[in-house]
Amino acid sequence: SKLIDAAAVVRVAPQLLLSGAYDADAGAMRDDLRASDLLPLTEPYTALGYRRVAKGSAEQTTATVLNVSGANAVVDWVRVELRSALQPTMVVASRHGLLQSDGDVVSADGTSPLTFHVGPGNYFIAVRHRNHLGCMTAASVPLTATAATVDLRASTTATWGTNAREQIGTQRLLWAGNASADGVVLYSGNGNDRDV
């Protein structure tokens, strides 16, 4: 059977927070890039060399979507990957979505969940941001055409690895990337970016 199928659809509604952009007092992320008109209309990951998987590239949004403020203000683009339940290193589909101030990740239209053209089944969900360390669910998640919420902000959502997310209060966040400003991103070992 084909893994990639244009007629097949699964949907995911990820939720996550970025360290650095997160304002604990407000309980949301700042949208400084959007407010400064620094967000591109086309996702930046393909140009950065991220592989296109199952038609996941060149997503585009509109100025109207980027003009939204408040809880649904766009913080930045993120990459979401579905990975094989049998081999978590294998990316079977990717999509780029808009991360909103409240932590919701939506499609480029600013409202819809992310849609992947693969068959229903169990997948690990990995999220990546160009300035933060990535994160992946510790267990595969059953996906269907009905959007599954995957809340990576919650401590109850287990993730792959040890302390894969930063904790601020009750929230879990993606670790800031090159925190030591040495041009090398390290997740573990001496001088890693999480210990800075």
Sequence and secondary structure as in RCSB ss.txt:
>XXXX:A:sequence
SKLIDAAAVVRVAPQLLLSGAYDADAGAMRDDLRASDLLPLTEPYTALGYRRVAKGSAEQTTATVLNVSGANAVV
DWVRVELRSALQPTMVVASRHGLLQSDGDVVSADGTSPLTFHVGPGNYFIAVRHRNHLGCMTAASVPLTATAATV
DLRASTTATWGTNAREQIGTQRLLWAGNASADGVVLYSGNGNDRDV
>XXXX:A:secstr
  SB TT  EEEEEE  BTTTEETTTTEE  HHHHTT   SB STTTTT    TT    B  HHHHT  GGG EE
EEEEEEEEESS TT EEEEEEEEEETTSBEE TTSSS EEE B SEEEEEEEEETTEEEEEBSS EEE SS EEE
ETTSTTS BSSSS EEEETTEEEE BSSTT SS   SSSTT GGG 
